[in-house]
Amino acid sequence: MSKRTFAHQVRHRIVLASGADSRAPGGAVTVALCGHWDHEGPCPWPHHTAIEASDGASHEVTVRFDAPEQEREQVSALIDGALQKGEQEGSDGQISSWALSPTQP
């Protein structure tokens, strides 16, 4: 019997530092979930990260992921931790950083 997975979503608002690569938050999420953004094989929790400018320097990061219901909190915590870390080194060795913005209820 195969495990059922469910689509879940996590949203955060961030402010990218000047010159930061807007792909860095998505890379940080993939590193947290898969160990590295350039990994072999399928992701243990398939996911997609989208980042959209919302106002000025603020961006909305949305991560959609598939996970069994009993793993949802674990995956959400990994995503939250990656975004709270606030930085990710790119393939060029440059570190991009960001800060979480307070979220509206």
C-alpha positions in Angstrom: 0.0 0.0 0.0 1.4 3.4 -1.0 1.5 6.4 1.3 -1.0 9.1 0.5 0.5 12.6 0.2 -1.2 15.9 0.6 -0.5 19.2 -0.9 0.4 21.8 1.7 1.5 25.4 1.6 3.8 27.7 3.7 3.9 31.4 3.2 6.4 34.0 4.5 7.1 37.6 3.7 10.8 38.5 3.4 13.0 41.5 2.6 15.9 40.6 0.4 19.2 42.3 1.1 20.6 44.6 -1.6 22.1 42.5 -4.4 20.7 39.2 -3.0 19.8 36.5 -5.5 16.0 36.1 -5.4 16.5 32.4 -6.0 18.4 32.0 -2.7 15.3 31.5 -0.4 14.2 28.6 -2.7 17.7 27.2 -2.6 17.7 27.3 1.1 14.4 25.4 1.3 15.7 22.7 -1.1 18.9 22.4 1.0 16.7 22.0 4.1 14.5 19.4 2.5 17.0 17.5 0.3 20.5 18.2 1.6 21.6 20.3 -1.4 19.8 22.1 -4.3 21.7 20.0 -6.8 20.9 16.5 -5.6 20.4 13.2 -7.3 17.2 11.3 -7.3 13.7 12.6 -6.3 13.1 15.0 -3.5 11.9 13.2 -0.3 9.2 15.8 -0.2 8.5 17.2 -3.6 8.2 21.0 -3.4 8.0 24.2 -5.4 9.1 27.6 -4.1 7.8 30.8 -5.7 8.9 34.3 -4.8 7.1 37.4 -5.8 7.8 41.0 -5.2 4.9 42.4 -3.2 5.8 46.0 -2.2 9.1 47.8 -2.4 11.8 45.4 -1.1 9.3 43.0 0.4 8.7 39.7 -1.3 6.2 36.9 -0.6 7.7 33.4 -0.6 5.2 30.5 -1.1 6.4 26.9 -0.7 4.0 24.2 -1.9 5.0 20.7 -0.9 3.7 17.1 -0.9 4.0 15.1 2.3 2.1 12.5 4.2 -0.1 14.2 6.8 2.0 12.8 9.6 5.1 14.5 8.2 3.5 17.9 7.4 4.6 19.6 10.6 8.2 18.3 10.2 8.4 19.6 6.7 6.8 22.9 7.6 9.4 23.3 10.4 12.3 22.6 8.0 11.0 25.2 5.6 10.4 27.7 8.4 14.0 27.1 9.7 15.5 27.5 6.3 13.8 30.9 5.7 14.5 32.1 9.3 18.2 31.3 8.8 18.1 34.2 6.3 21.0 33.3 4.1 22.1 30.9 1.4 25.4 30.5 -0.4 25.0 30.2 -4.2 26.9 28.1 -6.7 29.2 31.1 -7.3 30.2 31.2 -3.6 28.3 34.4 -3.0 26.0 34.6 0.0 22.6 36.0 -0.5 20.7 37.1 2.6 17.2 38.2 3.6 15.1 39.0 6.7 11.7 37.7 7.6 9.0 40.4 7.7 6.3 40.3 10.3 3.3 38.6 8.8 -0.2 39.8 8.9 -2.8 37.4 10.4 
